[in-house]
């Protein structure tokens, strides 16, 4: 038993179960104890299930993941009011070490909790799978169709509660998928986003939310299959890291990461080989008002590019036709780089990709490669441009790179330029002339049009 005296800490309360119509409402309260001993409520995470859950013996397993999220963000110890699985407690140190590698702003904290005493129950025989109808989610069905006994659909995490109409359309689509496979659909509505976004950026808490839901469903499901976004080639992806999921387990429940041996394009290819799933795709996070996929956001365009590479765009009625100009202007984060490198490699070998689309995809990938290079070199920009080696860069790379450095940090260009001007004054002139030429042309054109309009008004009067 932990005899450490209470101090400033985060307190994770015991789950509170209540019948809610034909379902169950579970509330997870979180509090903070201040230096003077005053306990204040931080918030209550509510999770409403559309099924009746049996209330298990007192356990803090479901409260611990989200409580740990808050404690690490605040840098405060976590105290559990109810006992926790010995295996889960043992894994928490490893979980925090891995989590902090990806998010150094969070702190490894002690957990003050008692371990559950007695013999642990055997895992339930049910196997669940989180269903979002995205590429990863539908692809996991191909590998685990015979094993899955239940699907789980969450409202309030990637689909926010305030988007009720979109949530209703997405839920209808998920029910169609579950019915097609003859499996029950467990629907979970939660306010977790409204709670967690005060402490960490969304969606950093995804694995913790899924673990809390899994522990609450452990009397019914002994395992939940979670499709990974990335392949095993790209482990360093934060919350999607398989070891984080594996650490959030107990003696009677665990999350099994799935489909890590496939790249994103390989998943799209396998779905195209089973085209009956393509009308069920929902990949958009923009949550448009009148449809499931906007066809304009990065996730929609990424999926549309993948389908075009496989020559299956016409088989997916829930996404519009892909336009190459949209691909050329596409922007994405460095986290998505592996997806686009993979797609470009597949596109160069595909007979279904037009030359126009291939050029647009190449331009998009190469532009982001250069921007990523500029960001990585930004801390070394002074040393880089101050040396003669900078002059030896290939001109096609040097000028765009310098322009990107200028755009990322304009203050450096104007305040630090004189120190190194002698080494690359001619390059600066060329870059500035090239970058300002379009603006100059635009200004002259606007001045000419203004003068022409004024002349026309004088003649008309």
LUMMARVEX-118545 format. One line per field, with one value per residue (C-alpha): x, y, z. Coordinates in steps of 0.2 Angstrom, whole numbers. Layout:
REM LUMMARVEX-118545
u	c(X, ...)
v	c(Y, ...)
w	c(Z, ...)
This chain:
REM LUMMARVEX-118545
u	c(0, 6, 9, 16, 8, -4, 3, 1, -6, -19, -32, -41, -57, -66, -78, -96, -108, -127, -140, -145, -160, -155, -137, -124, -116, -99, -91, -72, -69, -52, -47, -32, -25, -16, -2, -14, -24, -39, -46, -54, -63, -53, -67, -77, -75, -92, -94, -111, -112, -127, -126, -128, -111, -109, -101, -85, -76, -69, -55, -45, -39, -51, -47, -28, -24, -33, -27, -9, -11, -16, -3, 11, 5, 5, 21, 12, 11, -5, -15, -27, -42, -46, -34, -26, -20, -2, 2, -4, 5, 21, 20, 16, 35, 39, 24, 30, 47, 42, 29, 41, 53, 40, 33, 48, 37, 28, 35, 38, 28, 26, 9, 3, -9, -13, -12, -27, -26, -32, -33, -36, -51, -48, -49, -66, -68, -74, -63, -67, -61, -62, -72, -70, -72, -55, -42, -34, -50, -57, -41, -40, -56, -47, -35, -46, -63, -66, -58, -68, -84, -89, -85, -83, -88, -83, -92, -83, -65, -61, -80, -84, -101, -105, -106, -121, -127, -111, -110, -127, -122, -105, -114, -127, -112, -103, -119, -120, -103, -106, -122, -114, -102, -115, -107, -114, -109, -105, -107, -98, -102, -90, -85, -66, -61, -69, -59, -42, -39, -36, -20, -13, -15, -27, -25, -10, -22, -30, -22, -26, -45, -45, -37, -50, -64, -56, -54, -73, -77, -66, -80, -86, -70, -53, -44, -47, -38, -31, -26, -10, -8, 10, 20, 33, 46, 40, 39, 43, 25, 20, 4, 3, 18, 14, 23, 12, -3, 5, 9, -9, -14, -20, -21, -38, -37, -25, -25, -17, -9, -13, -7, 10, 18, 8, 12, -3, -2, -2, -18, -26, -21, -29, -45, -46, -44, -60, -70, -86, -78, -74, -92, -90, -74, -74, -57, -62, -58, -66, -83, -93, -111, -119, -108, -95, -80, -76, -64, -53, -43, -26, -33, -46, -34, -21, -34, -39, -21, -20, -35, -30, -13, -23, -35, -50, -56, -72, -76, -77, -92, -90, -75, -75, -63, -45, -38, -20, -19, -26, -12, 1, -5, -7, 1, 4, 14, 31, 22, 14, 30, 31, 14, 18, 36, 27, 13, 26, 36, 20, 14, 30, 27, 8, 0, -16, -7, -8, 8, -1, -5, 13, 21, 9, 14, 32, 31, 21, 34, 49, 43, 39, 57, 65, 54, 58, 77, 76, 68, 81, 95, 87, 97, 113, 109, 122, 136, 129, 128, 144, 155, 162, 155, 138, 144, 147, 128, 120, 111, 95, 95, 104, 92, 75, 84, 89, 72, 64, 76, 71, 53, 54, 64, 63, 71, 87, 88, 87, 96, 110, 113, 127, 138, 140, 135, 153, 152, 136, 130, 128, 117, 106, 103, 98, 86, 78, 76, 68, 57, 51, 49, 32, 27, 34, 24, 8, 10, 13, -2, -13, -6, -9, -27, -31, -24, -35, -51, -48, -45, -61, -71, -65, -69, -86, -90)
v	c(0, 17, 27, 43, 59, 68, 84, 93, 79, 73, 62, 49, 44, 28, 25, 28, 17, 22, 15, 27, 21, 5, 9, 13, 29, 28, 44, 46, 60, 69, 81, 91, 93, 110, 114, 119, 103, 110, 97, 105, 96, 96, 88, 72, 61, 54, 38, 32, 15, 9, -8, -12, -15, -26, -16, -25, -25, -8, -5, 10, 3, 13, 30, 28, 31, 48, 52, 49, 60, 75, 71, 70, 86, 95, 87, 81, 64, 54, 46, 32, 31, 13, -2, -5, -20, -25, -28, -11, -3, -12, -6, 12, 17, 9, 18, 35, 33, 29, 43, 56, 52, 58, 72, 80, 93, 80, 74, 56, 56, 44, 34, 32, 17, 0, -15, -26, -41, -58, -69, -60, -65, -74, -63, -63, -72, -57, -48, -30, -19, 0, 5, 22, 16, 24, 15, 7, 2, -6, -15, -23, -32, -40, -48, -51, -54, -71, -66, -50, -52, -34, -17, -1, 16, 32, 49, 63, 60, 62, 66, 80, 80, 97, 90, 80, 79, 72, 60, 53, 50, 42, 31, 26, 21, 11, 2, -3, -10, -20, -27, -32, -43, -48, -41, -30, -12, -4, 14, 25, 44, 54, 71, 66, 79, 93, 87, 82, 97, 108, 98, 91, 94, 83, 69, 65, 56, 44, 28, 33, 35, 19, 10, 17, 11, -6, -8, -3, -16, -30, -40, -42, -41, -48, -40, -26, -25, -7, -4, 6, 21, 18, 2, -5, 5, 21, 17, 35, 42, 46, 40, 27, 18, -1, -2, 12, 1, -15, -6, -1, -19, -29, -47, -48, -36, -30, -20, -29, -17, -23, -22, -14, -25, -15, 3, 14, 11, -7, -6, 4, -9, -23, -13, -11, -29, -31, -16, -20, -10, 6, 13, 13, 24, 39, 47, 65, 75, 91, 85, 93, 97, 88, 72, 61, 66, 84, 79, 94, 91, 82, 65, 65, 70, 57, 43, 49, 49, 31, 26, 34, 25, 8, 14, 12, 30, 25, 11, 24, 34, 43, 53, 65, 64, 69, 85, 86, 104, 100, 88, 101, 113, 100, 104, 91, 89, 80, 66, 62, 61, 42, 41, 52, 45, 28, 34, 43, 27, 17, 31, 30, 11, 12, 11, 20, 37, 50, 61, 76, 68, 61, 78, 86, 72, 74, 93, 91, 78, 88, 104, 97, 88, 105, 114, 100, 102, 120, 118, 106, 117, 133, 132, 131, 145, 157, 144, 137, 154, 161, 148, 146, 129, 137, 143, 125, 120, 116, 131, 123, 118, 134, 147, 138, 133, 151, 157, 145, 150, 168, 164, 154, 167, 185, 193, 184, 190, 208, 209, 196, 199, 211, 200, 187, 198, 197, 178, 177, 195, 190, 176, 187, 199, 185, 177, 194, 199, 182, 182, 200, 200, 192, 205, 219, 212, 211, 229, 236, 226, 233, 251, 249, 243, 257, 270, 262, 262, 281, 285, 276, 285, 302, 298, 291, 307)
w	c(0, -5, 12, 3, 10, -1, -10, -26, -38, -50, -44, -55, -47, -48, -63, -60, -69, -72, -83, -97, -107, -116, -113, -100, -95, -87, -79, -76, -64, -63, -49, -43, -26, -23, -11, 3, 1, -8, -21, -37, -51, -67, -77, -80, -95, -99, -110, -116, -123, -132, -123, -105, -97, -82, -67, -63, -46, -41, -53, -59, -76, -86, -77, -77, -96, -97, -79, -84, -99, -88, -75, -88, -96, -79, -72, -57, -48, -52, -38, -41, -29, -34, -37, -54, -63, -57, -76, -81, -66, -71, -89, -85, -83, -100, -108, -101, -107, -125, -124, -119, -133, -145, -134, -124, -117, -106, -89, -82, -66, -52, -50, -32, -33, -25, -36, -38, -26, -29, -45, -61, -71, -88, -103, -112, -128, -138, -150, -155, -169, -169, -185, -193, -211, -216, -226, -211, -202, -218, -222, -205, -209, -223, -211, -196, -203, -196, -179, -175, -165, -162, -170, -160, -166, -157, -158, -149, -153, -172, -175, -163, -153, -160, -178, -174, -192, -199, -184, -189, -207, -202, -189, -202, -214, -200, -196, -214, -213, -197, -204, -220, -210, -198, -182, -168, -168, -151, -151, -139, -137, -126, -122, -121, -133, -123, -108, -115, -127, -112, -108, -124, -143, -152, -157, -146, -134, -146, -139, -122, -126, -135, -120, -108, -119, -120, -101, -99, -112, -105, -97, -115, -126, -121, -136, -147, -164, -168, -186, -187, -198, -203, -207, -197, -208, -200, -181, -175, -177, -159, -153, -167, -161, -158, -141, -134, -137, -131, -114, -111, -106, -91, -86, -95, -109, -122, -138, -153, -166, -184, -202, -198, -212, -225, -232, -235, -254, -251, -241, -254, -267, -256, -254, -273, -275, -264, -272, -262, -248, -258, -257, -238, -237, -225, -224, -221, -205, -211, -207, -222, -219, -234, -237, -229, -239, -244, -258, -254, -238, -237, -231, -245, -259, -252, -254, -271, -277, -270, -279, -295, -295, -294, -308, -296, -294, -303, -291, -276, -278, -261, -267, -282, -298, -294, -303, -305, -301, -284, -281, -287, -274, -260, -243, -230, -213, -212, -203, -219, -229, -230, -238, -252, -255, -256, -268, -280, -281, -285, -297, -307, -310, -313, -330, -324, -320, -333, -336, -330, -313, -312, -315, -302, -289, -292, -290, -274, -266, -272, -265, -248, -248, -251, -238, -225, -230, -227, -210, -204, -210, -203, -186, -197, -209, -203, -204, -221, -230, -222, -231, -248, -249, -251, -268, -273, -272, -288, -293, -296, -277, -270, -276, -270, -254, -251, -255, -242, -229, -233, -232, -216, -206, -214, -199, -202, -220, -216, -199, -202, -220, -220, -209, -223, -239, -246, -248, -258, -263, -281, -276, -265, -280, -291, -278, -274, -292, -296, -281, -283, -302, -301, -288, -299, -314, -304, -298, -315, -322, -308, -311, -329, -327, -314, -327, -341, -330, -325, -344, -349, -335, -341, -359, -354, -344)
